[in-house]
């Protein structure tokens, strides 16, 4: 956001000349509608490769607008946000983050992304002069302080979809996307993007519910920059006379990606880690059965972790406006209640009481395992392993219900 504040005055000055040259003596309120003198304006879609930071994992889209006559070259970017704004993290969790349309010289844009090792490809759009100037007018109007902000929705209204929609508004006709459609869900698309970040994929998969497991059409799939880029390559503009022209005039790689691809080690993946955990709790349960003892700390740690994760899942489920989080079936198992159950286990151990809630816990975990198989939500294999871990411990708790001299007697003795 610092770069945006630093350059906005200069960009505003440049854009003033940019627009006035494109639309001679046109009133400010009708810049987007009336054109008396057209400059040579070229519009491009810029697609950025994924970055290292979480917010950049899926890439980025921006619009480059060049006024060849006035030698002005600017990038309009719907992905600006102020991380230092008040309560940014809380607003983001609640799905109430407002993003901004920003503008900066093209050279600055390329310099910033180059420093992050991100690659940039350009697709020059096959717009008429009228359409290109119309788009410029729309963007400038959108850049006004009263129009800059918009409520960011990562799936239905993000920086890529905003750029796509602005171009479509300027086209005199319609844009026909003709790439062969693929029947995919949003979850499948996200997993494809995060193959090099398995723990990030697991975390995102955990907080998103059944809404993203429905097959979506190509328009929704274009929330991902790479999908929009591929669709644009094969799209056509059909004008009001029915004439067809390619959407993209030419394309080029402006800057190569320099980030090295992450190669996660299979032994650190969630599936391998939770496989080891499942094996460990099974062995601990066998040892408890043989020795007639109870490892309280195992259940306390597991239910504490379950409850902490459940705080996030439940918070998003009940309070967030983010798409997908309010249909998450995992809230049945991951919520704050396991924290209370962990405290209950400690109390039972200290007071030598029978854990009368053990059968309730077993019923909840076993019932959810069945639910996973029949509900409309897709779960990663690692999540199945997590639930099996909880099930093994739930069974172990029901077998050892009596406390005597610091040891647990077998439930059948």
BATOR-741486 format. One record per residue (C-alpha): residue in three letters; x, y, z. Coordinates in steps of 0.5 Angstrom, whole numbers. Example, Ala and Ser with C-alpha at 12.3 -4.5 7.8 and 13.67 -1.06 7.14 Angstrom:
<sites>
<aa = ala | X = 25 | Y = -9 | Z = 16>
<aa = ser | X = 27 | Y = -2 | Z = 14>
</sites>
This chain:
<sites>
<aa = unk | X = 0 | Y = 0 | Z = 0>
<aa = unk | X = 6 | Y = 5 | Z = 1>
<aa = unk | X = 8 | Y = 5 | Z = -6>
<aa = unk | X = 0 | Y = 6 | Z = -8>
<aa = unk | X = 1 | Y = 12 | Z = -3>
<aa = unk | X = 7 | Y = 15 | Z = -6>
<aa = unk | X = 6 | Y = 15 | Z = -13>
<aa = unk | X = -2 | Y = 16 | Z = -13>
<aa = unk | X = -1 | Y = 24 | Z = -14>
<aa = unk | X = 4 | Y = 23 | Z = -20>
<aa = unk | X = -1 | Y = 18 | Z = -23>
<aa = unk | X = -7 | Y = 22 | Z = -22>
<aa = unk | X = -3 | Y = 28 | Z = -26>
<aa = unk | X = -1 | Y = 23 | Z = -31>
<aa = unk | X = -8 | Y = 20 | Z = -32>
<aa = unk | X = -11 | Y = 27 | Z = -33>
<aa = unk | X = -7 | Y = 28 | Z = -39>
<aa = unk | X = -8 | Y = 21 | Z = -41>
<aa = unk | X = -16 | Y = 22 | Z = -41>
<aa = unk | X = -16 | Y = 29 | Z = -43>
<aa = unk | X = -12 | Y = 27 | Z = -50>
<aa = unk | X = -16 | Y = 21 | Z = -51>
<aa = unk | X = -23 | Y = 25 | Z = -50>
<aa = unk | X = -22 | Y = 32 | Z = -52>
<aa = unk | X = -26 | Y = 37 | Z = -48>
<aa = unk | X = -31 | Y = 32 | Z = -45>
<aa = unk | X = -34 | Y = 34 | Z = -38>
<aa = unk | X = -31 | Y = 30 | Z = -32>
<aa = unk | X = -38 | Y = 26 | Z = -31>
<aa = unk | X = -39 | Y = 24 | Z = -38>
<aa = unk | X = -31 | Y = 21 | Z = -39>
<aa = unk | X = -34 | Y = 14 | Z = -40>
<aa = unk | X = -39 | Y = 16 | Z = -45>
<aa = unk | X = -37 | Y = 21 | Z = -50>
<aa = unk | X = -31 | Y = 21 | Z = -54>
<aa = unk | X = -29 | Y = 27 | Z = -59>
<aa = unk | X = -22 | Y = 26 | Z = -60>
<aa = unk | X = -19 | Y = 19 | Z = -60>
<aa = unk | X = -12 | Y = 18 | Z = -58>
<aa = unk | X = -8 | Y = 11 | Z = -60>
<aa = unk | X = -10 | Y = 7 | Z = -54>
<aa = unk | X = -7 | Y = 0 | Z = -53>
<aa = unk | X = -10 | Y = -5 | Z = -47>
<aa = unk | X = -7 | Y = -11 | Z = -45>
<aa = unk | X = -8 | Y = -16 | Z = -39>
<aa = unk | X = -2 | Y = -18 | Z = -35>
<aa = unk | X = -2 | Y = -24 | Z = -31>
<aa = unk | X = 3 | Y = -25 | Z = -26>
<aa = unk | X = 5 | Y = -32 | Z = -23>
<aa = unk | X = 4 | Y = -34 | Z = -16>
<aa = unk | X = 8 | Y = -31 | Z = -11>
<aa = unk | X = 11 | Y = -34 | Z = -4>
<aa = unk | X = 6 | Y = -30 | Z = 0>
<aa = unk | X = 0 | Y = -33 | Z = 2>
<aa = unk | X = -4 | Y = -28 | Z = -1>
<aa = unk | X = 0 | Y = -29 | Z = -8>
<aa = unk | X = -1 | Y = -36 | Z = -8>
<aa = unk | X = -6 | Y = -36 | Z = -14>
<aa = unk | X = -3 | Y = -31 | Z = -18>
<aa = unk | X = -5 | Y = -24 | Z = -20>
<aa = unk | X = -9 | Y = -20 | Z = -26>
<aa = unk | X = -8 | Y = -13 | Z = -28>
<aa = unk | X = -10 | Y = -8 | Z = -34>
<aa = unk | X = -4 | Y = -5 | Z = -37>
<aa = unk | X = -7 | Y = 2 | Z = -41>
<aa = unk | X = -2 | Y = 5 | Z = -46>
<aa = unk | X = -3 | Y = 12 | Z = -49>
<aa = unk | X = 2 | Y = 11 | Z = -55>
<aa = unk | X = 0 | Y = 18 | Z = -57>
<aa = unk | X = 2 | Y = 21 | Z = -50>
<aa = unk | X = 7 | Y = 16 | Z = -49>
<aa = unk | X = 4 | Y = 14 | Z = -42>
<aa = unk | X = 4 | Y = 7 | Z = -40>
<aa = unk | X = 0 | Y = 6 | Z = -33>
<aa = unk | X = -3 | Y = -1 | Z = -30>
<aa = unk | X = -9 | Y = -1 | Z = -26>
<aa = unk | X = -9 | Y = -6 | Z = -21>
<aa = unk | X = -16 | Y = -8 | Z = -17>
<aa = unk | X = -11 | Y = -12 | Z = -12>
<aa = unk | X = -9 | Y = -6 | Z = -7>
<aa = unk | X = -11 | Y = -7 | Z = 0>
<aa = unk | X = -8 | Y = -3 | Z = 6>
<aa = unk | X = -5 | Y = -9 | Z = 11>
<aa = unk | X = -4 | Y = -3 | Z = 16>
<aa = unk | X = -11 | Y = -1 | Z = 16>
<aa = unk | X = -15 | Y = -2 | Z = 23>
<aa = unk | X = -17 | Y = -9 | Z = 25>
<aa = unk | X = -15 | Y = -11 | Z = 18>
<aa = unk | X = -14 | Y = -19 | Z = 20>
<aa = unk | X = -21 | Y = -19 | Z = 24>
<aa = unk | X = -24 | Y = -16 | Z = 18>
<aa = unk | X = -21 | Y = -21 | Z = 13>
<aa = unk | X = -23 | Y = -26 | Z = 17>
<aa = unk | X = -30 | Y = -24 | Z = 17>
<aa = unk | X = -30 | Y = -23 | Z = 10>
<aa = unk | X = -31 | Y = -15 | Z = 10>
<aa = unk | X = -24 | Y = -13 | Z = 7>
<aa = unk | X = -25 | Y = -7 | Z = 2>
<aa = unk | X = -20 | Y = -8 | Z = -4>
<aa = unk | X = -18 | Y = -2 | Z = -8>
<aa = unk | X = -17 | Y = 0 | Z = -15>
<aa = unk | X = -10 | Y = 3 | Z = -16>
<aa = unk | X = -6 | Y = 6 | Z = -21>
<aa = unk | X = 2 | Y = 6 | Z = -22>
<aa = unk | X = 7 | Y = 7 | Z = -28>
<aa = unk | X = 8 | Y = 0 | Z = -32>
<aa = unk | X = 16 | Y = 1 | Z = -30>
<aa = unk | X = 14 | Y = 1 | Z = -23>
<aa = unk | X = 9 | Y = -5 | Z = -23>
<aa = unk | X = 15 | Y = -9 | Z = -27>
<aa = unk | X = 20 | Y = -7 | Z = -22>
<aa = unk | X = 16 | Y = -9 | Z = -16>
<aa = unk | X = 14 | Y = -16 | Z = -18>
<aa = unk | X = 21 | Y = -17 | Z = -21>
<aa = unk | X = 24 | Y = -16 | Z = -14>
<aa = unk | X = 19 | Y = -21 | Z = -12>
<aa = unk | X = 21 | Y = -26 | Z = -17>
<aa = unk | X = 14 | Y = -26 | Z = -20>
<aa = unk | X = 14 | Y = -27 | Z = -28>
<aa = unk | X = 9 | Y = -23 | Z = -32>
<aa = unk | X = 5 | Y = -25 | Z = -38>
<aa = unk | X = 2 | Y = -20 | Z = -43>
<aa = unk | X = -4 | Y = -21 | Z = -47>
<aa = unk | X = -5 | Y = -15 | Z = -52>
<aa = unk | X = -13 | Y = -14 | Z = -53>
<aa = unk | X = -16 | Y = -13 | Z = -60>
<aa = unk | X = -20 | Y = -7 | Z = -58>
<aa = unk | X = -22 | Y = -2 | Z = -63>
<aa = unk | X = -20 | Y = 5 | Z = -61>
<aa = unk | X = -27 | Y = 7 | Z = -59>
<aa = unk | X = -27 | Y = 1 | Z = -54>
<aa = unk | X = -20 | Y = 2 | Z = -52>
<aa = unk | X = -22 | Y = 9 | Z = -50>
<aa = unk | X = -28 | Y = 7 | Z = -47>
<aa = unk | X = -25 | Y = 2 | Z = -42>
<aa = unk | X = -20 | Y = 8 | Z = -40>
<aa = unk | X = -26 | Y = 12 | Z = -39>
<aa = unk | X = -29 | Y = 7 | Z = -34>
<aa = unk | X = -22 | Y = 6 | Z = -31>
<aa = unk | X = -21 | Y = 13 | Z = -29>
<aa = unk | X = -28 | Y = 14 | Z = -26>
<aa = unk | X = -27 | Y = 8 | Z = -22>
<aa = unk | X = -21 | Y = 11 | Z = -20>
<aa = unk | X = -24 | Y = 16 | Z = -16>
<aa = unk | X = -24 | Y = 16 | Z = -9>
<aa = unk | X = -31 | Y = 15 | Z = -8>
<aa = unk | X = -31 | Y = 9 | Z = -13>
<aa = unk | X = -24 | Y = 6 | Z = -11>
<aa = unk | X = -26 | Y = 1 | Z = -6>
<aa = unk | X = -30 | Y = -5 | Z = -7>
<aa = unk | X = -32 | Y = -11 | Z = -2>
<aa = unk | X = -27 | Y = -17 | Z = -4>
<aa = unk | X = -30 | Y = -24 | Z = -5>
<aa = unk | X = -24 | Y = -28 | Z = -7>
<aa = unk | X = -29 | Y = -33 | Z = -11>
<aa = unk | X = -34 | Y = -28 | Z = -14>
<aa = unk | X = -31 | Y = -21 | Z = -14>
<aa = unk | X = -24 | Y = -21 | Z = -14>
<aa = unk | X = -18 | Y = -17 | Z = -18>
<aa = unk | X = -18 | Y = -22 | Z = -24>
<aa = unk | X = -26 | Y = -22 | Z = -25>
<aa = unk | X = -26 | Y = -14 | Z = -24>
<aa = unk | X = -21 | Y = -13 | Z = -30>
<aa = unk | X = -25 | Y = -18 | Z = -34>
<aa = unk | X = -32 | Y = -15 | Z = -33>
<aa = unk | X = -29 | Y = -8 | Z = -34>
<aa = unk | X = -26 | Y = -10 | Z = -41>
<aa = unk | X = -33 | Y = -13 | Z = -42>
<aa = unk | X = -37 | Y = -7 | Z = -41>
<aa = unk | X = -33 | Y = -3 | Z = -46>
<aa = unk | X = -33 | Y = -8 | Z = -51>
<aa = unk | X = -39 | Y = -6 | Z = -57>
<aa = unk | X = -42 | Y = -13 | Z = -57>
<aa = unk | X = -40 | Y = -19 | Z = -53>
<aa = unk | X = -34 | Y = -23 | Z = -51>
<aa = unk | X = -35 | Y = -31 | Z = -52>
<aa = unk | X = -31 | Y = -35 | Z = -48>
<aa = unk | X = -30 | Y = -41 | Z = -53>
<aa = unk | X = -24 | Y = -46 | Z = -49>
<aa = unk | X = -27 | Y = -53 | Z = -48>
<aa = unk | X = -30 | Y = -53 | Z = -42>
<aa = unk | X = -28 | Y = -57 | Z = -36>
<aa = unk | X = -33 | Y = -60 | Z = -31>
<aa = unk | X = -29 | Y = -58 | Z = -24>
<aa = unk | X = -30 | Y = -56 | Z = -17>
<aa = unk | X = -27 | Y = -50 | Z = -14>
<aa = unk | X = -24 | Y = -55 | Z = -9>
<aa = unk | X = -21 | Y = -58 | Z = -14>
<aa = unk | X = -18 | Y = -52 | Z = -18>
<aa = unk | X = -15 | Y = -50 | Z = -11>
<aa = unk | X = -12 | Y = -56 | Z = -10>
<aa = unk | X = -9 | Y = -56 | Z = -17>
<aa = unk | X = -6 | Y = -49 | Z = -15>
<aa = unk | X = -3 | Y = -51 | Z = -8>
<aa = unk | X = 1 | Y = -58 | Z = -10>
<aa = unk | X = 7 | Y = -55 | Z = -8>
<aa = unk | X = 4 | Y = -52 | Z = -1>
<aa = unk | X = 1 | Y = -59 | Z = 2>
<aa = unk | X = 0 | Y = -55 | Z = 9>
<aa = unk | X = -3 | Y = -49 | Z = 6>
<aa = unk | X = -8 | Y = -54 | Z = 2>
<aa = unk | X = -10 | Y = -58 | Z = 8>
<aa = unk | X = -11 | Y = -51 | Z = 12>
<aa = unk | X = -15 | Y = -48 | Z = 6>
<aa = unk | X = -19 | Y = -55 | Z = 5>
<aa = unk | X = -21 | Y = -55 | Z = 12>
<aa = unk | X = -24 | Y = -48 | Z = 13>
<aa = unk | X = -28 | Y = -49 | Z = 6>
<aa = unk | X = -35 | Y = -53 | Z = 6>
<aa = unk | X = -39 | Y = -56 | Z = 1>
<aa = unk | X = -41 | Y = -50 | Z = -3>
<aa = unk | X = -34 | Y = -51 | Z = -6>
<aa = unk | X = -35 | Y = -58 | Z = -8>
<aa = unk | X = -41 | Y = -56 | Z = -13>
<aa = unk | X = -39 | Y = -56 | Z = -21>
<aa = unk | X = -38 | Y = -49 | Z = -23>
<aa = unk | X = -38 | Y = -46 | Z = -30>
<aa = unk | X = -32 | Y = -43 | Z = -34>
<aa = unk | X = -34 | Y = -36 | Z = -31>
<aa = unk | X = -34 | Y = -38 | Z = -24>
<aa = unk | X = -27 | Y = -42 | Z = -25>
<aa = unk | X = -24 | Y = -35 | Z = -28>
<aa = unk | X = -23 | Y = -33 | Z = -21>
<aa = unk | X = -16 | Y = -36 | Z = -22>
<aa = unk | X = -12 | Y = -31 | Z = -26>
<aa = unk | X = -9 | Y = -37 | Z = -30>
<aa = unk | X = -16 | Y = -40 | Z = -32>
<aa = unk | X = -18 | Y = -33 | Z = -34>
<aa = unk | X = -11 | Y = -32 | Z = -38>
<aa = unk | X = -12 | Y = -39 | Z = -42>
<aa = unk | X = -20 | Y = -37 | Z = -43>
<aa = unk | X = -18 | Y = -30 | Z = -46>
<aa = unk | X = -13 | Y = -34 | Z = -51>
<aa = unk | X = -19 | Y = -37 | Z = -54>
<aa = unk | X = -24 | Y = -32 | Z = -54>
<aa = unk | X = -27 | Y = -28 | Z = -59>
<aa = unk | X = -30 | Y = -21 | Z = -59>
<aa = unk | X = -37 | Y = -21 | Z = -63>
<aa = unk | X = -39 | Y = -14 | Z = -65>
<aa = unk | X = -46 | Y = -11 | Z = -66>
<aa = unk | X = -46 | Y = -13 | Z = -73>
<aa = unk | X = -44 | Y = -21 | Z = -71>
<aa = unk | X = -37 | Y = -20 | Z = -74>
<aa = unk | X = -32 | Y = -24 | Z = -70>
<aa = unk | X = -25 | Y = -22 | Z = -68>
<aa = unk | X = -20 | Y = -26 | Z = -63>
<aa = unk | X = -20 | Y = -23 | Z = -56>
<aa = unk | X = -13 | Y = -23 | Z = -56>
<aa = unk | X = -8 | Y = -19 | Z = -61>
<aa = unk | X = -2 | Y = -22 | Z = -59>
<aa = unk | X = 2 | Y = -24 | Z = -53>
<aa = unk | X = 9 | Y = -24 | Z = -50>
<aa = unk | X = 12 | Y = -26 | Z = -43>
<aa = unk | X = 15 | Y = -19 | Z = -41>
<aa = unk | X = 18 | Y = -22 | Z = -35>
<aa = unk | X = 21 | Y = -29 | Z = -33>
<aa = unk | X = 19 | Y = -32 | Z = -26>
<aa = unk | X = 26 | Y = -33 | Z = -22>
<aa = unk | X = 23 | Y = -36 | Z = -16>
<aa = unk | X = 25 | Y = -43 | Z = -15>
<aa = unk | X = 19 | Y = -48 | Z = -15>
<aa = unk | X = 18 | Y = -51 | Z = -8>
<aa = unk | X = 19 | Y = -58 | Z = -8>
<aa = unk | X = 16 | Y = -61 | Z = -1>
<aa = unk | X = 19 | Y = -67 | Z = 2>
<aa = unk | X = 14 | Y = -73 | Z = 2>
<aa = unk | X = 16 | Y = -74 | Z = 9>
<aa = unk | X = 13 | Y = -68 | Z = 12>
<aa = unk | X = 7 | Y = -68 | Z = 8>
<aa = unk | X = 0 | Y = -68 | Z = 12>
<aa = unk | X = -2 | Y = -75 | Z = 10>
<aa = unk | X = 5 | Y = -78 | Z = 12>
<aa = unk | X = 5 | Y = -74 | Z = 19>
<aa = unk | X = -2 | Y = -76 | Z = 20>
<aa = unk | X = -1 | Y = -83 | Z = 18>
<aa = unk | X = 5 | Y = -83 | Z = 23>
<aa = unk | X = 0 | Y = -80 | Z = 29>
<aa = unk | X = -5 | Y = -85 | Z = 27>
<aa = unk | X = 0 | Y = -91 | Z = 28>
<aa = unk | X = 3 | Y = -88 | Z = 34>
<aa = unk | X = -4 | Y = -87 | Z = 38>
<aa = unk | X = -6 | Y = -94 | Z = 36>
<aa = unk | X = 1 | Y = -97 | Z = 39>
<aa = unk | X = -1 | Y = -92 | Z = 45>
<aa = unk | X = -8 | Y = -95 | Z = 46>
<aa = unk | X = -5 | Y = -102 | Z = 45>
<aa = unk | X = 0 | Y = -101 | Z = 51>
<aa = unk | X = -5 | Y = -98 | Z = 55>
<aa = unk | X = -9 | Y = -104 | Z = 54>
<aa = unk | X = -4 | Y = -109 | Z = 56>
<aa = unk | X = -1 | Y = -105 | Z = 62>
<aa = unk | X = -8 | Y = -103 | Z = 65>
<aa = unk | X = -6 | Y = -95 | Z = 65>
<aa = unk | X = -8 | Y = -89 | Z = 61>
<aa = unk | X = -4 | Y = -84 | Z = 58>
<aa = unk | X = -8 | Y = -77 | Z = 60>
<aa = unk | X = -3 | Y = -73 | Z = 56>
<aa = unk | X = -5 | Y = -76 | Z = 49>
<aa = unk | X = -12 | Y = -74 | Z = 50>
<aa = unk | X = -11 | Y = -67 | Z = 53>
<aa = unk | X = -6 | Y = -65 | Z = 47>
<aa = unk | X = -11 | Y = -68 | Z = 42>
<aa = unk | X = -17 | Y = -65 | Z = 44>
<aa = unk | X = -14 | Y = -58 | Z = 46>
<aa = unk | X = -11 | Y = -58 | Z = 38>
<aa = unk | X = -18 | Y = -60 | Z = 36>
<aa = unk | X = -21 | Y = -55 | Z = 40>
<aa = unk | X = -16 | Y = -49 | Z = 38>
<aa = unk | X = -17 | Y = -51 | Z = 30>
<aa = unk | X = -25 | Y = -51 | Z = 32>
<aa = unk | X = -25 | Y = -44 | Z = 34>
<aa = unk | X = -23 | Y = -42 | Z = 27>
<aa = unk | X = -27 | Y = -47 | Z = 24>
<aa = unk | X = -33 | Y = -45 | Z = 28>
<aa = unk | X = -32 | Y = -37 | Z = 28>
<aa = unk | X = -31 | Y = -37 | Z = 20>
<aa = unk | X = -38 | Y = -42 | Z = 20>
<aa = unk | X = -42 | Y = -37 | Z = 24>
<aa = unk | X = -39 | Y = -30 | Z = 23>
<aa = unk | X = -35 | Y = -30 | Z = 16>
<aa = unk | X = -38 | Y = -27 | Z = 10>
<aa = unk | X = -33 | Y = -31 | Z = 6>
<aa = unk | X = -36 | Y = -36 | Z = 1>
<aa = unk | X = -36 | Y = -43 | Z = 3>
<aa = unk | X = -34 | Y = -43 | Z = 10>
<aa = unk | X = -41 | Y = -43 | Z = 12>
<aa = unk | X = -43 | Y = -50 | Z = 9>
<aa = unk | X = -37 | Y = -53 | Z = 13>
<aa = unk | X = -39 | Y = -60 | Z = 16>
<aa = unk | X = -33 | Y = -60 | Z = 20>
<aa = unk | X = -36 | Y = -55 | Z = 25>
<aa = unk | X = -39 | Y = -61 | Z = 28>
<aa = unk | X = -33 | Y = -64 | Z = 30>
<aa = unk | X = -28 | Y = -58 | Z = 30>
<aa = unk | X = -31 | Y = -53 | Z = 35>
<aa = unk | X = -29 | Y = -50 | Z = 42>
<aa = unk | X = -33 | Y = -56 | Z = 46>
<aa = unk | X = -27 | Y = -61 | Z = 45>
<aa = unk | X = -23 | Y = -56 | Z = 50>
<aa = unk | X = -28 | Y = -57 | Z = 55>
<aa = unk | X = -28 | Y = -64 | Z = 54>
<aa = unk | X = -20 | Y = -64 | Z = 55>
<aa = unk | X = -21 | Y = -60 | Z = 62>
<aa = unk | X = -27 | Y = -65 | Z = 64>
<aa = unk | X = -21 | Y = -71 | Z = 62>
<aa = unk | X = -17 | Y = -68 | Z = 67>
<aa = unk | X = -22 | Y = -67 | Z = 72>
<aa = unk | X = -24 | Y = -74 | Z = 72>
<aa = unk | X = -17 | Y = -76 | Z = 73>
<aa = unk | X = -16 | Y = -72 | Z = 79>
<aa = unk | X = -22 | Y = -73 | Z = 82>
<aa = unk | X = -22 | Y = -81 | Z = 80>
<aa = unk | X = -29 | Y = -80 | Z = 77>
<aa = unk | X = -32 | Y = -84 | Z = 71>
<aa = unk | X = -31 | Y = -81 | Z = 65>
<aa = unk | X = -39 | Y = -81 | Z = 63>
<aa = unk | X = -38 | Y = -77 | Z = 57>
<aa = unk | X = -33 | Y = -82 | Z = 54>
<aa = unk | X = -39 | Y = -85 | Z = 50>
<aa = unk | X = -42 | Y = -79 | Z = 48>
<aa = unk | X = -35 | Y = -77 | Z = 45>
<aa = unk | X = -35 | Y = -84 | Z = 41>
<aa = unk | X = -42 | Y = -83 | Z = 38>
<aa = unk | X = -40 | Y = -76 | Z = 36>
<aa = unk | X = -33 | Y = -78 | Z = 32>
<aa = unk | X = -36 | Y = -85 | Z = 30>
<aa = unk | X = -42 | Y = -81 | Z = 27>
<aa = unk | X = -38 | Y = -76 | Z = 24>
<aa = unk | X = -34 | Y = -81 | Z = 20>
<aa = unk | X = -40 | Y = -84 | Z = 17>
<aa = unk | X = -42 | Y = -77 | Z = 15>
<aa = unk | X = -36 | Y = -76 | Z = 12>
<aa = unk | X = -38 | Y = -81 | Z = 7>
<aa = unk | X = -45 | Y = -79 | Z = 5>
<aa = unk | X = -45 | Y = -71 | Z = 6>
<aa = unk | X = -43 | Y = -67 | Z = 0>
<aa = unk | X = -37 | Y = -64 | Z = 2>
<aa = unk | X = -30 | Y = -67 | Z = 0>
<aa = unk | X = -25 | Y = -68 | Z = 5>
<aa = unk | X = -17 | Y = -69 | Z = 4>
<aa = unk | X = -14 | Y = -76 | Z = 6>
<aa = unk | X = -11 | Y = -73 | Z = 11>
<aa = unk | X = -17 | Y = -70 | Z = 14>
<aa = unk | X = -20 | Y = -78 | Z = 14>
<aa = unk | X = -13 | Y = -80 | Z = 18>
<aa = unk | X = -15 | Y = -74 | Z = 23>
<aa = unk | X = -22 | Y = -77 | Z = 25>
<aa = unk | X = -19 | Y = -84 | Z = 25>
<aa = unk | X = -14 | Y = -81 | Z = 30>
<aa = unk | X = -20 | Y = -78 | Z = 34>
<aa = unk | X = -24 | Y = -85 | Z = 34>
<aa = unk | X = -18 | Y = -89 | Z = 36>
<aa = unk | X = -17 | Y = -85 | Z = 42>
<aa = unk | X = -25 | Y = -85 | Z = 43>
<aa = unk | X = -25 | Y = -92 | Z = 43>
<aa = unk | X = -19 | Y = -92 | Z = 48>
<aa = unk | X = -23 | Y = -88 | Z = 53>
<aa = unk | X = -29 | Y = -92 | Z = 53>
<aa = unk | X = -25 | Y = -98 | Z = 55>
<aa = unk | X = -22 | Y = -95 | Z = 61>
<aa = unk | X = -27 | Y = -92 | Z = 65>
<aa = unk | X = -25 | Y = -93 | Z = 73>
<aa = unk | X = -19 | Y = -90 | Z = 76>
<aa = unk | X = -16 | Y = -93 | Z = 82>
<aa = unk | X = -9 | Y = -91 | Z = 85>
<aa = unk | X = -7 | Y = -87 | Z = 79>
<aa = unk | X = -9 | Y = -93 | Z = 74>
<aa = unk | X = -15 | Y = -95 | Z = 70>
<aa = unk | X = -18 | Y = -101 | Z = 71>
<aa = unk | X = -20 | Y = -105 | Z = 64>
<aa = unk | X = -28 | Y = -103 | Z = 63>
<aa = unk | X = -30 | Y = -111 | Z = 63>
<aa = unk | X = -26 | Y = -112 | Z = 70>
</sites>
